Amino acid sequence: MGLLSLLRKFQKEADREVRILLLGLDNAGKTTILKALADEDITHIMPTQGFNIKSVATTGFKLNVWDIGGQKKIRPYWKNYFENTDVLIYVIDSTDKKRFDETGVELLELLEEEKLSKVPVLIYANKQDLLKSVKPSEIATALQLSSAIRDRQWQIQACSALTKEGIKDGMEWVYSSLGAQKKK
């Protein structure tokens, strides 16, 4: 492959737009993660009452991230945003054990949606910087993710939206799964 064709390949990759749907229960840290991805100030975050959209340019991709509010009354409207989703990022508050059942039910319902079939799923186990956080492996076991997610690529990633630890690692998994999708 010559230099010119290599440059053309990189140009094509740089133009690739990716639609990411960012979901999870209220107070899981979705908006904080979104702002961390965009390198924005995260000191004053308000609960999302509708949705936030951010376009983030990154290595080889333009990410269009849709952050939809996670309050119970808003969740029925999530389905309005499923069309053309390339990656689902689901955020779990790893300190809120009381809501693991609820978040598990919501995640499983998303995985059953036809418009999201085969879409790779990154699960951020957020708030790992706090002492009472549950490890991602324990969350995966509690939610029975290994048996529930069989039709797509998935990853559970420890992170802290406040310290930004693990956010980059999760996004690297997203990029690699998009590359694998493209080869198919």
Contacts in CASP RR format, 6 or more apart in sequence:
PFRMAT RR
TARGET T0000
AUTHOR 0000-0000-0000
METHOD contacts of the structure
MODEL  1
MGLLSLLRKFQKEADREVRILLLGLDNAGKTTILKALADEDITHIMPTQG
FNIKSVATTGFKLNVWDIGGQKKIRPYWKNYFENTDVLIYVIDSTDKKRF
DETGVELLELLEEEKLSKVPVLIYANKQDLLKSVKPSEIATALQLSSAIR
DRQWQIQACSALTKEGIKDGMEWVYSSLGAQKKK
1 9 0 8 1.000
10 60 0 8 1.000
13 60 0 8 1.000
13 61 0 8 1.000
14 60 0 8 1.000
14 61 0 8 1.000
15 62 0 8 1.000
16 60 0 8 1.000
16 61 0 8 1.000
16 62 0 8 1.000
16 178 0 8 1.000
17 61 0 8 1.000
17 62 0 8 1.000
17 63 0 8 1.000
17 64 0 8 1.000
18 61 0 8 1.000
18 62 0 8 1.000
18 63 0 8 1.000
18 64 0 8 1.000
18 86 0 8 1.000
18 87 0 8 1.000
18 178 0 8 1.000
19 64 0 8 1.000
19 66 0 8 1.000
19 84 0 8 1.000
19 85 0 8 1.000
19 86 0 8 1.000
19 87 0 8 1.000
20 63 0 8 1.000
20 64 0 8 1.000
20 65 0 8 1.000
20 66 0 8 1.000
20 85 0 8 1.000
20 86 0 8 1.000
20 87 0 8 1.000
20 88 0 8 1.000
20 89 0 8 1.000
20 174 0 8 1.000
21 66 0 8 1.000
21 68 0 8 1.000
21 81 0 8 1.000
21 82 0 8 1.000
21 85 0 8 1.000
21 87 0 8 1.000
21 88 0 8 1.000
21 89 0 8 1.000
21 116 0 8 1.000
22 30 0 8 1.000
22 33 0 8 1.000
22 34 0 8 1.000
22 65 0 8 1.000
22 66 0 8 1.000
22 67 0 8 1.000
22 68 0 8 1.000
22 89 0 8 1.000
22 91 0 8 1.000
23 30 0 8 1.000
23 68 0 8 1.000
23 69 0 8 1.000
23 70 0 8 1.000
23 78 0 8 1.000
23 88 0 8 1.000
23 89 0 8 1.000
23 90 0 8 1.000
23 91 0 8 1.000
23 106 0 8 1.000
23 110 0 8 1.000
24 30 0 8 1.000
24 69 0 8 1.000
24 70 0 8 1.000
24 90 0 8 1.000
24 91 0 8 1.000
24 92 0 8 1.000
24 103 0 8 1.000
24 106 0 8 1.000
24 107 0 8 1.000
25 70 0 8 1.000
25 92 0 8 1.000
25 93 0 8 1.000
25 96 0 8 1.000
25 99 0 8 1.000
25 102 0 8 1.000
25 103 0 8 1.000
25 106 0 8 1.000
26 47 0 8 1.000
26 69 0 8 1.000
26 70 0 8 1.000
26 71 0 8 1.000
26 72 0 8 1.000
27 47 0 8 1.000
27 93 0 8 1.000
27 96 0 8 1.000
28 70 0 8 1.000
28 91 0 8 1.000
28 92 0 8 1.000
28 93 0 8 1.000
28 96 0 8 1.000
28 103 0 8 1.000
28 126 0 8 1.000
29 45 0 8 1.000
29 91 0 8 1.000
29 93 0 8 1.000
29 126 0 8 1.000
29 127 0 8 1.000
29 161 0 8 1.000
30 48 0 8 1.000
30 67 0 8 1.000
30 68 0 8 1.000
30 69 0 8 1.000
30 70 0 8 1.000
30 91 0 8 1.000
31 45 0 8 1.000
31 46 0 8 1.000
31 47 0 8 1.000
31 48 0 8 1.000
31 52 0 8 1.000
31 67 0 8 1.000
32 42 0 8 1.000
32 45 0 8 1.000
32 161 0 8 1.000
32 162 0 8 1.000
33 89 0 8 1.000
33 91 0 8 1.000
33 124 0 8 1.000
33 126 0 8 1.000
33 159 0 8 1.000
33 161 0 8 1.000
33 167 0 8 1.000
34 52 0 8 1.000
34 54 0 8 1.000
34 65 0 8 1.000
34 67 0 8 1.000
35 41 0 8 1.000
35 42 0 8 1.000
35 45 0 8 1.000
35 54 0 8 1.000
36 42 0 8 1.000
36 161 0 8 1.000
36 164 0 8 1.000
36 167 0 8 1.000
37 54 0 8 1.000
37 56 0 8 1.000
37 63 0 8 1.000
37 65 0 8 1.000
37 167 0 8 1.000
37 171 0 8 1.000
38 54 0 8 1.000
38 56 0 8 1.000
42 161 0 8 1.000
42 162 0 8 1.000
47 69 0 8 1.000
47 71 0 8 1.000
48 67 0 8 1.000
48 68 0 8 1.000
48 69 0 8 1.000
48 70 0 8 1.000
49 69 0 8 1.000
49 71 0 8 1.000
49 74 0 8 1.000
50 68 0 8 1.000
50 69 0 8 1.000
50 74 0 8 1.000
51 66 0 8 1.000
51 67 0 8 1.000
51 68 0 8 1.000
51 69 0 8 1.000
51 81 0 8 1.000
52 66 0 8 1.000
52 67 0 8 1.000
53 64 0 8 1.000
53 65 0 8 1.000
53 66 0 8 1.000
53 67 0 8 1.000
54 63 0 8 1.000
54 64 0 8 1.000
54 65 0 8 1.000
54 67 0 8 1.000
55 62 0 8 1.000
55 63 0 8 1.000
55 64 0 8 1.000
55 65 0 8 1.000
56 62 0 8 1.000
56 63 0 8 1.000
56 65 0 8 1.000
57 63 0 8 1.000
58 171 0 8 1.000
58 175 0 8 1.000
59 175 0 8 1.000
60 175 0 8 1.000
61 175 0 8 1.000
61 178 0 8 1.000
65 89 0 8 1.000
66 81 0 8 1.000
68 74 0 8 1.000
68 77 0 8 1.000
68 78 0 8 1.000
68 81 0 8 1.000
75 106 0 8 1.000
78 110 0 8 1.000
79 113 0 8 1.000
79 115 0 8 1.000
82 113 0 8 1.000
82 115 0 8 1.000
82 116 0 8 1.000
83 115 0 8 1.000
85 115 0 8 1.000
85 116 0 8 1.000
85 119 0 8 1.000
86 119 0 8 1.000
86 120 0 8 1.000
86 178 0 8 1.000
86 181 0 8 1.000
87 119 0 8 1.000
87 120 0 8 1.000
87 121 0 8 1.000
87 122 0 8 1.000
87 174 0 8 1.000
87 177 0 8 1.000
87 178 0 8 1.000
88 110 0 8 1.000
88 116 0 8 1.000
88 119 0 8 1.000
88 120 0 8 1.000
88 121 0 8 1.000
88 122 0 8 1.000
89 121 0 8 1.000
89 122 0 8 1.000
89 123 0 8 1.000
89 124 0 8 1.000
89 174 0 8 1.000
90 107 0 8 1.000
90 110 0 8 1.000
90 121 0 8 1.000
90 122 0 8 1.000
90 123 0 8 1.000
90 124 0 8 1.000
91 123 0 8 1.000
91 124 0 8 1.000
91 126 0 8 1.000
92 100 0 8 1.000
92 103 0 8 1.000
92 123 0 8 1.000
92 124 0 8 1.000
92 125 0 8 1.000
92 126 0 8 1.000
92 139 0 8 1.000
93 99 0 8 1.000
93 103 0 8 1.000
93 126 0 8 1.000
93 127 0 8 1.000
94 125 0 8 1.000
94 126 0 8 1.000
94 127 0 8 1.000
94 128 0 8 1.000
94 133 0 8 1.000
94 134 0 8 1.000
94 135 0 8 1.000
94 136 0 8 1.000
94 139 0 8 1.000
94 158 0 8 1.000
95 127 0 8 1.000
95 130 0 8 1.000
95 132 0 8 1.000
95 133 0 8 1.000
95 134 0 8 1.000
97 134 0 8 1.000
100 134 0 8 1.000
100 139 0 8 1.000
100 142 0 8 1.000
100 143 0 8 1.000
103 143 0 8 1.000
104 143 0 8 1.000
107 123 0 8 1.000
107 143 0 8 1.000
107 148 0 8 1.000
108 148 0 8 1.000
110 116 0 8 1.000
111 121 0 8 1.000
111 148 0 8 1.000
111 149 0 8 1.000
111 151 0 8 1.000
111 152 0 8 1.000
117 151 0 8 1.000
117 152 0 8 1.000
118 151 0 8 1.000
118 152 0 8 1.000
119 152 0 8 1.000
120 152 0 8 1.000
120 153 0 8 1.000
120 154 0 8 1.000
120 174 0 8 1.000
120 177 0 8 1.000
120 178 0 8 1.000
120 181 0 8 1.000
121 149 0 8 1.000
121 152 0 8 1.000
121 153 0 8 1.000
121 154 0 8 1.000
121 155 0 8 1.000
122 154 0 8 1.000
122 155 0 8 1.000
122 157 0 8 1.000
122 170 0 8 1.000
122 173 0 8 1.000
122 174 0 8 1.000
122 177 0 8 1.000
123 136 0 8 1.000
123 139 0 8 1.000
123 140 0 8 1.000
123 145 0 8 1.000
123 154 0 8 1.000
123 155 0 8 1.000
123 156 0 8 1.000
123 157 0 8 1.000
124 156 0 8 1.000
124 157 0 8 1.000
124 159 0 8 1.000
124 161 0 8 1.000
124 167 0 8 1.000
124 170 0 8 1.000
125 133 0 8 1.000
125 134 0 8 1.000
125 135 0 8 1.000
125 136 0 8 1.000
125 139 0 8 1.000
125 156 0 8 1.000
125 157 0 8 1.000
125 158 0 8 1.000
125 159 0 8 1.000
126 159 0 8 1.000
126 160 0 8 1.000
126 161 0 8 1.000
127 133 0 8 1.000
127 160 0 8 1.000
127 161 0 8 1.000
128 158 0 8 1.000
128 159 0 8 1.000
128 160 0 8 1.000
128 165 0 8 1.000
129 160 0 8 1.000
129 162 0 8 1.000
129 163 0 8 1.000
129 165 0 8 1.000
134 142 0 8 1.000
135 158 0 8 1.000
136 156 0 8 1.000
136 157 0 8 1.000
136 158 0 8 1.000
137 156 0 8 1.000
139 145 0 8 1.000
139 156 0 8 1.000
140 146 0 8 1.000
140 156 0 8 1.000
145 154 0 8 1.000
145 156 0 8 1.000
153 177 0 8 1.000
153 180 0 8 1.000
155 170 0 8 1.000
155 173 0 8 1.000
155 177 0 8 1.000
157 166 0 8 1.000
157 169 0 8 1.000
157 170 0 8 1.000
157 173 0 8 1.000
158 165 0 8 1.000
158 166 0 8 1.000
159 165 0 8 1.000
159 166 0 8 1.000
159 167 0 8 1.000
159 169 0 8 1.000
159 170 0 8 1.000
160 166 0 8 1.000
161 167 0 8 1.000
END
